[in-house]
Amino acid sequence: MLTKPALLLRLEGILVFAVSILCYHETHAGWILFAVLLLAPDLSMAGYVANAKIGATIYNGVHTLTGPLLLVACALLTAHSALLPYSLIWTTHIGMDRMLGLGLKYPTQFKDTHLQHV
């Protein structure tokens, strides 16, 4: 199993997805907010209207863990715990994408992802 990167990335996605949901539950935030915002990061696909390079840049910027983890750090370091639910919804989305085998995009076309090259 440890020699199958695609499987490892999906398992990692499952773990990010599950832990994010558990942590979201602990914030006692509303599940309607969760449902409404879960697919919001996919709005970044709109960048593909311009061209594949811009689309991939925007999509990848939103679909890496860097943004939500910085938001977690900001929430914790500045005592703005109200930001935590948003960051956890964001990480849940990223975990869900990886779990489903959806990856970061190359600037060639939307279907060309990093998981196809693993």
Contacts in CASP RR format, 6 or more apart in sequence:
PFRMAT RR
TARGET T0000
AUTHOR 0000-0000-0000
METHOD contacts of the structure
MODEL  1
MLTKPALLLRLEGILVFAVSILCYHETHAGWILFAVLLLAPDLSMAGYVA
NAKIGATIYNGVHTLTGPLLLVACALLTAHSALLPYSLIWTTHIGMDRML
GLGLKYPTQFKDTHLQHV
1 7 0 8 1.000
1 8 0 8 1.000
2 8 0 8 1.000
5 118 0 8 1.000
6 101 0 8 1.000
6 115 0 8 1.000
6 118 0 8 1.000
9 98 0 8 1.000
9 101 0 8 1.000
9 115 0 8 1.000
9 118 0 8 1.000
10 98 0 8 1.000
10 99 0 8 1.000
10 101 0 8 1.000
12 98 0 8 1.000
13 94 0 8 1.000
13 95 0 8 1.000
13 96 0 8 1.000
13 98 0 8 1.000
13 99 0 8 1.000
14 95 0 8 1.000
14 99 0 8 1.000
16 65 0 8 1.000
16 91 0 8 1.000
16 92 0 8 1.000
16 94 0 8 1.000
16 95 0 8 1.000
16 98 0 8 1.000
17 92 0 8 1.000
17 95 0 8 1.000
17 96 0 8 1.000
17 98 0 8 1.000
17 99 0 8 1.000
20 88 0 8 1.000
20 89 0 8 1.000
20 91 0 8 1.000
20 92 0 8 1.000
20 95 0 8 1.000
21 88 0 8 1.000
21 92 0 8 1.000
23 84 0 8 1.000
23 88 0 8 1.000
24 34 0 8 1.000
24 85 0 8 1.000
24 88 0 8 1.000
24 89 0 8 1.000
24 92 0 8 1.000
27 81 0 8 1.000
27 84 0 8 1.000
27 85 0 8 1.000
27 88 0 8 1.000
29 84 0 8 1.000
29 85 0 8 1.000
30 85 0 8 1.000
33 85 0 8 1.000
33 89 0 8 1.000
34 85 0 8 1.000
34 89 0 8 1.000
34 92 0 8 1.000
37 86 0 8 1.000
37 89 0 8 1.000
38 89 0 8 1.000
38 92 0 8 1.000
38 93 0 8 1.000
38 96 0 8 1.000
39 93 0 8 1.000
40 89 0 8 1.000
40 93 0 8 1.000
41 62 0 8 1.000
41 63 0 8 1.000
41 90 0 8 1.000
41 93 0 8 1.000
41 94 0 8 1.000
42 93 0 8 1.000
44 55 0 8 1.000
44 58 0 8 1.000
44 59 0 8 1.000
44 61 0 8 1.000
44 62 0 8 1.000
44 63 0 8 1.000
45 55 0 8 1.000
45 59 0 8 1.000
45 110 0 8 1.000
46 58 0 8 1.000
47 54 0 8 1.000
47 55 0 8 1.000
47 58 0 8 1.000
47 59 0 8 1.000
48 54 0 8 1.000
48 55 0 8 1.000
48 59 0 8 1.000
48 110 0 8 1.000
52 107 0 8 1.000
52 108 0 8 1.000
52 109 0 8 1.000
52 110 0 8 1.000
53 107 0 8 1.000
55 105 0 8 1.000
55 107 0 8 1.000
56 104 0 8 1.000
56 105 0 8 1.000
56 106 0 8 1.000
56 107 0 8 1.000
57 107 0 8 1.000
59 104 0 8 1.000
59 105 0 8 1.000
60 104 0 8 1.000
60 105 0 8 1.000
61 67 0 8 1.000
63 94 0 8 1.000
63 97 0 8 1.000
63 103 0 8 1.000
63 104 0 8 1.000
64 94 0 8 1.000
64 104 0 8 1.000
65 91 0 8 1.000
65 94 0 8 1.000
67 87 0 8 1.000
67 90 0 8 1.000
68 87 0 8 1.000
68 88 0 8 1.000
68 90 0 8 1.000
68 91 0 8 1.000
68 94 0 8 1.000
69 87 0 8 1.000
69 91 0 8 1.000
71 83 0 8 1.000
71 86 0 8 1.000
71 87 0 8 1.000
71 90 0 8 1.000
72 83 0 8 1.000
72 84 0 8 1.000
72 87 0 8 1.000
72 88 0 8 1.000
74 80 0 8 1.000
74 83 0 8 1.000
75 81 0 8 1.000
75 82 0 8 1.000
75 83 0 8 1.000
75 84 0 8 1.000
75 87 0 8 1.000
76 84 0 8 1.000
97 103 0 8 1.000
101 115 0 8 1.000
102 113 0 8 1.000
102 115 0 8 1.000
103 113 0 8 1.000
103 114 0 8 1.000
103 115 0 8 1.000
104 113 0 8 1.000
104 114 0 8 1.000
105 112 0 8 1.000
105 113 0 8 1.000
105 114 0 8 1.000
106 112 0 8 1.000
106 113 0 8 1.000
106 114 0 8 1.000
END
